[in-house]
Amino acid sequence: MGDDDKTRFGAPPPHPASAPVAATQPPTIRARSGTAPNALGPGFNLREFEIERVIGEGGFSIVYLAIDRQLVRRIAIKEFMPSELAVRTRDLTIVPKSERVREAFEAGLRSFVNEARLLARFDHPSLVKVYRFWEERGTAYMVMPYYQGITLSHWRRQHGAADEAWLRRLLRSLLDALAQLHAQNCYHRDIAPDNILLLPGDHPVLLDLGAARRIIGDMTQALTVILKPGYAPVEQYAEVPSMKQGAWTDLYALAAVLYFVIEGRAPPPAVGRMMNDEIRPAREVGAGRYSEGLLSAIDAALTVLPDERPRNIAAFRALLADNASHSHPPQVPGATMEAPTPKSASQAWAQLTLAFHRSAQQSFARLRTRFSLRRTK
């Protein structure tokens, strides 16, 4: 996935010591005259907030550093702005580029608002807090804390492999946060080292639920926009009836993150593993450095077929015990969705291949229609 397919936060500007501000590693912003081309300018007022500058720009949103004039603090404002689908007009309203993309734009906007509404209900230190959100100028905005920290990916490059005590502290916080999401039948589906921010003290925060990105990707067949090879499990690559998404989907990605921290690289892409699974098990790459319980839990959650993974957070936690020795994930009550079981890997692969074929046909038809429209202009 390219840098412009996800939201990044930027490094903090100079500020008073008393101001509660924060940021991640330096951003990748396509700048023009000191600002992003589609962005609102410094000094622009959004209700009681005054924009200072852009701190991140992705393919689906822009993030601003702003001042809350009422509470006298710096915050981050995320604006829904899918640059491939929409433009900003002279009166600063965001509108779809054409009628052809209007449906995808509006679906993405609804999903962005629903994500903000959902996050505003949670109050967990490892989930992004949404202070408020609203719709205006044809788009929507959410106000969040301005966090200070670096991504887990950046941390791994600086520090190398973590010890088990550090990993388990990280895992405990992330599992607690995911348990809250899953209890509301909400799944992150984009867990990766770049989407985990480490605050001072190495406390993790899950970033980028990216619901709007997934909705638009689903409607435009843009799989390269919504999936991270190595972290996305096989059920995310196509709509296959026998492989629905659920808690086990997030657990695969989380296990892939742990594998990355231990090994220094992500596991092989899940689709390739369906054909020829050449992954080195965590029990092999981490032998002698980590407990059998931790490594076995990672391997169980990284199983390619969804029905063979731990069903939910409780089942995964049970596997994490140091003295655990399970050949199969334990069945722990509390799953919010029952995962269908494919009869075999070959049958699952055949179904996935058929789904990809249909997706490719739809994409080809869409491209042919666009080419015809251009020829007639």
C-alpha positions as CSV (number, residue, x, y, z in Angstrom):
1,M,0.0,0.0,0.0
2,G,1.4,3.4,-0.9
3,D,1.8,6.3,1.5
4,D,-1.1,8.1,0.0
5,D,-3.5,5.3,0.8
6,K,-3.6,5.9,4.5
7,T,-3.6,8.9,6.9
8,R,-0.3,9.9,8.4
9,F,0.3,12.3,11.3
10,G,3.2,14.7,11.3
11,A,5.9,16.0,13.6
12,P,4.9,18.7,16.1
13,P,5.6,22.3,15.5
14,P,7.1,24.6,18.2
15,H,4.7,25.1,21.0
16,P,4.4,26.3,24.6
17,A,5.4,23.7,27.1
18,S,1.9,23.7,28.6
19,A,0.1,22.9,25.4
20,P,-1.0,19.3,25.2
21,V,0.2,18.4,21.7
22,A,1.6,15.4,19.9
23,A,2.6,13.9,16.6
24,T,4.1,10.9,14.9
25,Q,7.2,10.6,12.7
26,P,7.6,13.1,9.9
27,P,4.8,12.9,7.4
28,T,4.8,12.2,3.7
29,I,2.8,15.2,2.3
30,R,2.6,16.2,-1.3
31,A,3.1,19.9,-0.7
32,R,2.4,22.9,-2.9
33,S,3.5,26.3,-1.6
34,G,3.8,24.9,1.9
35,T,0.5,23.2,2.0
36,A,-1.3,20.1,0.6
37,P,-3.1,21.0,-2.7
38,N,-6.6,20.0,-1.5
39,A,-6.2,21.3,2.0
40,L,-7.8,24.2,3.9
41,G,-5.2,27.0,4.6
42,P,-3.6,28.1,7.8
43,G,-5.9,30.4,9.8
44,F,-9.1,28.9,8.4
45,N,-11.9,28.7,11.0
46,L,-13.9,25.5,11.4
47,R,-16.4,26.4,14.1
48,E,-14.4,27.0,17.3
49,F,-11.2,25.6,15.8
50,E,-8.5,27.5,13.9
51,I,-6.4,25.5,11.5
52,E,-2.6,25.9,11.9
53,R,-1.3,23.5,9.2
54,V,-1.6,20.1,7.5
55,I,0.0,17.3,9.4
56,G,-1.1,14.4,7.2
57,E,-2.7,13.7,3.9
58,G,-3.9,10.3,2.6
59,G,-6.0,9.2,-0.3
60,F,-9.2,9.5,1.7
61,S,-8.6,12.2,4.3
62,I,-6.6,15.2,5.4
63,V,-5.5,15.8,9.0
64,Y,-4.9,19.3,10.3
65,L,-3.2,20.6,13.4
66,A,-5.6,23.1,14.9
67,I,-6.2,25.3,18.0
68,D,-9.4,24.8,20.1
69,R,-10.0,28.5,20.9
70,Q,-12.5,27.6,23.7
71,L,-10.3,25.1,25.6
72,V,-7.0,26.7,24.5
73,R,-5.4,23.5,23.4
74,R,-4.0,21.9,20.2
75,I,-6.0,19.1,18.6
76,A,-6.1,17.2,15.3
77,I,-9.0,17.5,12.9
78,K,-9.6,14.8,10.3
79,E,-11.5,15.8,7.1
80,F,-13.1,13.3,4.7
81,M,-11.5,14.1,1.4
82,P,-11.2,11.2,-1.1
83,S,-8.9,12.8,-3.6
84,E,-9.6,10.3,-6.4
85,L,-13.4,10.9,-6.1
86,A,-13.8,14.5,-5.0
87,V,-12.7,18.1,-5.5
88,R,-12.9,21.3,-3.4
89,T,-14.8,24.1,-5.1
90,R,-14.2,27.8,-4.9
91,D,-16.6,28.1,-2.0
92,L,-14.6,25.3,-0.3
93,T,-17.4,22.8,-0.5
94,I,-16.3,19.2,-1.4
95,V,-18.2,17.6,-4.2
96,P,-17.9,14.4,-6.2
97,K,-15.9,14.8,-9.5
98,S,-18.7,13.2,-11.5
99,E,-22.0,11.5,-11.2
100,R,-20.3,8.2,-11.9
101,V,-18.4,8.4,-8.6
102,R,-21.2,10.0,-6.5
103,E,-22.5,6.8,-5.1
104,A,-19.0,5.7,-3.9
105,F,-18.3,9.2,-2.5
106,E,-21.6,9.3,-0.5
107,A,-21.1,5.8,0.8
108,G,-17.6,6.7,2.0
109,L,-18.9,9.8,3.7
110,R,-21.6,7.8,5.5
111,S,-19.0,5.3,6.6
112,F,-16.6,8.1,7.8
113,V,-19.5,9.6,9.9
114,N,-20.4,6.2,11.3
115,E,-16.8,5.5,12.2
116,A,-16.6,8.8,14.1
117,R,-19.9,8.1,15.8
118,L,-18.6,4.6,16.8
119,L,-15.2,5.8,18.1
120,A,-16.9,8.6,20.1
121,R,-18.7,5.9,22.1
122,F,-15.4,4.3,23.3
123,D,-13.1,5.6,26.0
124,H,-10.1,3.2,25.9
125,P,-6.5,4.5,26.0
126,S,-5.5,2.3,23.1
127,L,-8.3,3.5,20.8
128,V,-8.3,6.9,19.1
129,K,-10.6,9.2,21.1
130,V,-13.1,11.3,19.1
131,Y,-14.1,14.4,20.9
132,R,-16.7,15.5,18.4
133,F,-17.7,15.2,14.8
134,W,-20.0,17.1,12.4
135,E,-20.9,17.4,8.7
136,E,-20.3,20.6,6.8
137,R,-19.4,21.9,3.3
138,G,-20.3,18.6,1.7
139,T,-18.0,16.6,3.9
140,A,-17.4,15.6,7.5
141,Y,-14.9,16.3,10.2
142,M,-13.8,14.5,13.4
143,V,-11.8,16.1,16.2
144,M,-9.2,14.0,18.0
145,P,-6.3,14.4,20.4
146,Y,-3.0,15.3,18.8
147,Y,-0.9,12.4,19.9
148,Q,2.9,12.3,20.4
149,G,4.7,9.2,19.4
150,I,6.1,7.0,16.7
151,T,4.7,4.0,14.8
152,L,5.5,0.5,15.8
153,S,7.2,0.1,12.4
154,H,9.5,3.0,13.1
155,W,10.1,1.7,16.7
156,R,11.2,-1.7,15.3
157,R,13.7,-0.1,12.9
158,Q,15.2,1.9,15.8
159,H,15.2,-0.9,18.5
160,G,15.1,-4.2,16.8
161,A,13.3,-7.2,18.3
162,A,11.5,-6.5,21.6
163,D,11.7,-8.8,24.6
164,E,8.7,-10.9,25.6
165,A,7.8,-8.7,28.6
166,W,7.6,-5.7,26.3
167,L,5.6,-7.6,23.7
168,R,3.1,-8.9,26.2
169,R,2.5,-5.4,27.6
170,L,1.8,-4.2,24.1
171,L,-0.4,-7.1,23.4
172,R,-2.4,-6.7,26.6
173,S,-3.4,-3.2,25.7
174,L,-4.2,-4.0,22.1
175,L,-6.3,-7.0,23.0
176,D,-8.3,-5.0,25.5
177,A,-9.0,-2.3,22.9
178,L,-10.0,-4.9,20.3
179,A,-12.3,-6.7,22.8
180,Q,-14.2,-3.4,23.2
181,L,-14.5,-3.1,19.4
182,H,-15.6,-6.7,18.9
183,A,-18.2,-6.5,21.6
184,Q,-19.9,-4.0,19.4
185,N,-19.6,-6.2,16.3
186,C,-17.0,-3.8,14.9
187,Y,-13.7,-5.1,13.4
188,H,-10.6,-3.0,12.7
189,R,-9.5,-5.0,9.6
190,D,-6.4,-2.8,9.0
191,I,-4.1,-3.7,11.9
192,A,-0.4,-3.3,10.9
193,P,2.8,-1.8,12.4
194,D,2.1,1.6,10.6
195,N,-1.3,1.7,12.3
196,I,-0.1,1.3,15.8
197,L,1.2,4.5,17.4
198,L,3.5,4.2,20.5
199,L,3.1,7.1,22.9
200,P,5.7,8.0,25.5
201,G,6.2,5.0,27.7
202,D,5.5,2.7,24.7
203,H,1.7,2.7,25.2
204,P,0.0,1.6,22.0
205,V,-2.9,3.4,20.2
206,L,-4.7,1.8,17.3
207,L,-5.0,4.2,14.3
208,D,-6.9,4.2,11.1
209,L,-10.0,2.1,11.3
210,G,-10.3,3.3,7.7
211,A,-14.0,2.3,7.3
212,A,-14.5,4.9,4.6
213,R,-11.5,3.6,2.7
214,R,-12.8,0.0,2.8
215,I,-16.2,1.0,1.7
216,I,-14.8,3.0,-1.3
217,G,-12.4,0.2,-2.1
218,D,-15.2,-2.4,-2.1
219,M,-17.3,-0.3,-4.4
220,T,-14.4,0.4,-6.8
221,Q,-12.7,-3.0,-6.6
222,A,-9.5,-1.2,-5.4
223,L,-8.0,-4.0,-3.4
224,T,-4.6,-2.4,-3.5
225,V,-6.0,0.5,-1.6
226,I,-7.5,-1.4,1.3
227,L,-5.1,-4.3,1.9
228,K,-1.6,-4.6,3.4
229,P,0.1,-7.8,2.1
230,G,1.4,-9.9,4.9
231,Y,-1.1,-8.5,7.4
232,A,-4.4,-9.0,5.6
233,P,-5.8,-12.5,6.0
234,V,-7.1,-14.4,3.0
235,E,-10.8,-13.7,3.7
236,Q,-10.2,-10.0,3.0
237,Y,-9.1,-10.5,-0.5
238,A,-12.5,-11.4,-1.9
239,E,-16.1,-12.0,-0.9
240,V,-16.1,-15.8,-0.4
241,P,-19.2,-17.1,1.4
242,S,-17.2,-19.8,3.2
243,M,-14.7,-17.3,4.6
244,K,-16.5,-14.5,6.4
245,Q,-14.7,-11.8,8.4
246,G,-14.8,-11.5,12.2
247,A,-12.7,-11.4,15.3
248,W,-10.4,-14.0,13.7
249,T,-9.6,-11.5,10.9
250,D,-8.2,-9.0,13.4
251,L,-6.4,-11.7,15.2
252,Y,-4.6,-12.8,12.1
253,A,-3.4,-9.2,11.5
254,L,-2.4,-8.8,15.1
255,A,-0.4,-12.1,15.0
256,A,1.3,-10.8,11.8
257,V,2.3,-7.7,13.7
258,L,3.8,-9.7,16.5
259,Y,5.6,-11.9,13.9
260,F,7.0,-8.7,12.4
261,V,8.3,-7.4,15.7
262,I,10.0,-10.8,16.3
263,E,11.3,-11.5,12.8
264,G,11.8,-8.0,11.4
265,R,9.5,-8.7,8.4
266,A,5.9,-9.5,7.8
267,P,4.7,-13.0,7.1
268,P,4.3,-13.9,3.4
269,P,1.0,-12.7,1.8
270,A,-2.0,-14.9,2.8
271,V,-3.0,-15.5,-0.8
272,G,0.4,-16.9,-1.7
273,R,0.3,-19.1,1.5
274,M,-2.9,-20.6,0.2
275,M,-1.0,-22.0,-2.8
276,N,2.3,-22.8,-1.1
277,D,2.8,-22.0,2.5
278,E,6.5,-21.3,3.1
279,I,6.2,-19.3,6.2
280,R,8.7,-20.0,8.9
281,P,6.6,-20.6,12.1
282,A,7.0,-18.3,15.0
283,R,8.0,-21.2,17.1
284,E,11.1,-21.5,14.8
285,V,12.0,-17.8,14.3
286,G,11.5,-17.0,18.0
287,A,12.9,-20.2,19.5
288,G,15.0,-19.6,22.6
289,R,14.0,-16.0,22.8
290,Y,10.2,-16.2,23.6
291,S,8.0,-18.6,25.5
292,E,6.3,-21.6,23.8
293,G,2.9,-20.1,24.8
294,L,3.5,-16.8,23.0
295,L,4.9,-18.4,19.9
296,S,2.2,-21.1,19.7
297,A,-0.5,-18.4,20.0
298,I,1.0,-16.4,17.1
299,D,1.2,-19.5,14.9
300,A,-2.4,-20.4,15.7
301,A,-3.7,-17.0,14.8
302,L,-1.6,-17.0,11.6
303,T,-3.3,-20.1,10.3
304,V,-4.4,-19.4,6.7
305,L,-7.9,-20.8,6.9
306,P,-10.2,-18.7,9.1
307,D,-12.0,-21.6,10.8
308,E,-8.7,-23.0,12.1
309,R,-7.8,-19.8,14.0
310,P,-8.8,-18.7,17.5
311,R,-12.4,-17.7,17.3
312,N,-12.2,-14.6,19.5
313,I,-10.1,-12.6,21.9
314,A,-10.8,-14.9,24.8
315,A,-9.6,-17.9,22.9
316,F,-6.4,-16.1,21.8
317,R,-5.7,-15.1,25.4
318,A,-6.1,-18.7,26.5
319,L,-3.4,-19.7,24.1
320,L,-1.0,-17.0,25.5
321,A,-0.5,-18.8,28.8
322,D,3.1,-19.9,29.1
323,N,2.2,-23.5,29.8
324,A,-0.3,-23.7,26.9
325,S,0.2,-26.6,24.6
326,H,-2.8,-26.7,22.2
327,S,-2.8,-28.4,18.8
328,H,-6.1,-26.7,18.1
329,P,-7.5,-23.4,19.4
330,P,-9.7,-23.9,22.5
331,Q,-13.4,-23.2,22.1
332,V,-14.2,-20.3,24.4
333,P,-17.7,-18.9,24.7
334,G,-18.3,-15.3,23.6
335,A,-17.8,-15.2,19.8
336,T,-20.0,-12.6,18.2
337,M,-20.2,-14.5,14.9
338,E,-19.9,-18.1,13.9
339,A,-17.2,-18.7,11.3
340,P,-18.3,-21.0,8.5
341,T,-15.9,-23.9,7.9
342,P,-14.6,-24.7,4.4
343,K,-14.4,-28.5,3.7
344,S,-10.8,-28.2,2.6
345,A,-8.0,-25.8,1.7
346,S,-8.4,-26.8,-2.0
347,Q,-12.1,-26.0,-1.9
348,A,-11.5,-22.7,-0.2
349,W,-8.8,-21.8,-2.8
350,A,-11.2,-22.7,-5.6
351,Q,-13.9,-20.4,-4.1
352,L,-11.4,-17.6,-3.7
353,T,-10.1,-18.0,-7.2
354,L,-13.7,-17.8,-8.6
355,A,-14.3,-14.6,-6.5
356,F,-11.2,-13.0,-7.9
357,H,-12.2,-13.9,-11.4
358,R,-15.6,-12.2,-11.0
359,S,-13.9,-9.2,-9.4
360,A,-11.6,-8.9,-12.4
361,Q,-14.5,-9.2,-14.9
362,Q,-16.3,-6.4,-13.1
363,S,-13.1,-4.2,-13.0
364,F,-12.5,-4.8,-16.8
365,A,-16.1,-3.9,-17.6
366,R,-15.7,-0.7,-15.6
367,L,-12.5,0.2,-17.4
368,R,-14.1,-0.5,-20.8
369,T,-17.0,1.8,-19.9
370,R,-14.6,4.6,-18.9
371,F,-12.7,4.2,-22.1
372,S,-15.9,4.4,-24.2
373,L,-17.0,7.5,-22.4
374,R,-13.7,9.2,-23.1
375,R,-13.9,8.2,-26.8
376,T,-17.3,9.8,-27.1
377,K,-16.3,13.1,-25.5
